[in-house]
Amino acid sequence: MLNEGKRYIRSVPYIKIFPGLALMLIILAFNYPGDELRDLLDPRETKYID
């Protein structure tokens, strides 16, 4: 979808913005829970509270 909007980017910029935002949200939706899961299950990392 991003590649198809390449020729219209000068006249209609939102053609690339909305698919780009959707792609960013999908990546973040997988990345943040994955990071939290790694933090919970990694036995080598210990967090000390002072």
C-alpha positions as CSV (number, residue, x, y, z in Angstrom):
1,M,0.0,0.0,0.0
2,L,2.8,2.4,0.8
3,N,4.5,1.7,-2.6
4,E,1.3,2.3,-4.5
5,G,0.9,5.8,-3.0
6,K,4.4,6.8,-4.1
7,R,3.3,8.7,-7.2
8,Y,0.5,10.6,-5.4
9,I,2.6,11.7,-2.4
10,R,3.0,15.3,-3.6
11,S,-0.7,15.9,-4.3
12,V,-2.3,13.7,-1.6
13,P,0.1,13.1,1.4
14,Y,-2.4,11.3,3.6
15,I,-2.3,8.3,1.2
16,K,1.0,7.3,2.8
17,I,0.4,8.6,6.3
18,F,-2.6,6.3,7.2
19,P,-1.0,3.0,6.0
20,G,2.3,4.0,7.7
21,L,0.5,4.7,10.9
22,A,-1.3,1.4,10.7
23,L,2.0,-0.4,10.1
24,M,3.5,1.4,13.1
25,L,0.6,0.5,15.4
26,I,0.8,-3.2,14.4
27,I,4.6,-3.3,15.1
28,L,4.1,-1.6,18.4
29,A,1.3,-3.9,19.3
30,F,3.6,-6.9,19.0
31,N,6.8,-5.2,20.3
32,Y,5.7,-3.9,23.7
33,P,4.0,-7.0,25.0
34,G,7.0,-9.0,23.7
35,D,9.4,-6.8,25.7
36,E,7.3,-7.1,28.9
37,L,7.0,-10.9,28.5
38,R,10.8,-11.1,28.1
39,D,11.3,-9.0,31.2
40,L,9.0,-11.3,33.2
41,L,10.4,-14.6,32.0
42,D,14.2,-13.8,31.9
43,P,15.8,-15.4,34.9
44,R,19.2,-13.7,34.3
45,E,17.9,-10.2,34.9
46,T,17.1,-9.4,38.5
47,K,15.7,-6.1,39.5
48,Y,16.7,-4.8,42.9
49,I,14.6,-2.2,44.7
50,D,16.6,0.2,46.9
